[in-house]
Amino acid sequence: MKLSRTAYIIILIVINIALDQISKIIVRQSVIPHSQSEIIGDFFTLHNVENSGAFLGMGSDLSPILKWIFLLILPVLVLGWVVRHIIKEKNIDKMSLIGFCCIVGGGIANVFDRFMYGSVTDFLHIDLGGVFRTGIFNIADLSVTTGMIMILLASFLYRKPKQEA
């Protein structure tokens, strides 16, 4: 049985959502809020924090109405547009298509949290001793970032040569 392109898109999006939501359920049930545990020394740590804003807490001080607009309504509209685009546009290369699915899955997962809980559970932190340091993030954030990197990489790998006029 051969799956359709649309079925692959839906499966990839659902896998991203499921991985994020399962990881957040485990963290909410098993990790004490505001705690910090070493996974790999101080380099990779586990936390349990609620982020009422967007990336790195941006927007957490917005009024409730602005949060609804910028952290729920606008992302839902953009994610819907991206899903429509990747389903309709049949000539997107595979790497970009997977990247878009990661972005949509991660985006939906975080929007779901904001809608259900009023915040997003973040729990992973990387600190490579000043060389590289992240904020506290989650699997959805990792999906979105991975998707962006894949699309950027694909734009270089699959660049079409300029045609002479």
C-alpha positions, 0 to 999 in steps of 0.5 A: 500500500502506497501512502499519498503525499498528503498522508505523509505530510499529516503523519510527519506533522502528527509525529512531531506533535505526539513526540512533543506532547508525550515529552511534556506529559512525562515532564509535568508528571515526573519533574518538580516545577522549577527544579534542575537536574543534570542529564550530562553534567551542567552541559545538558540539564532538565527543568520544568518551567512554564513559559507564558510567552513565546520564544525565550519568554518574549511576549509574556508581559503582553495583555491577555487580548494581545497574547490571544492575538499574537500567541494563538490566533496569528500562529493558527492562521500562519500554520494553516496557511503553511499546511495549505501551501505544502499540500497544494505546492507539489514541487517542494523538495523533500528536505523542505517538505519535511522541514515545513512539517516539523515547523507546523507540528512544533507550532501546533504543539505549542499553540495547543499548550497555550490554548489548554494550559495558558503556557508552554512547558519548557524543560531542556537547557544546553550550556556549553560553557559560554561557547553556546547556550540556549534558553530552556526549550522543549521538543516543539521548539526543537522541531521548529528549529530543525525545520528552519535549518532544513529549509535553509539548507535545502535552499542552498542545496536545491537552488535553481541556477539563474536563467539568462534573459 
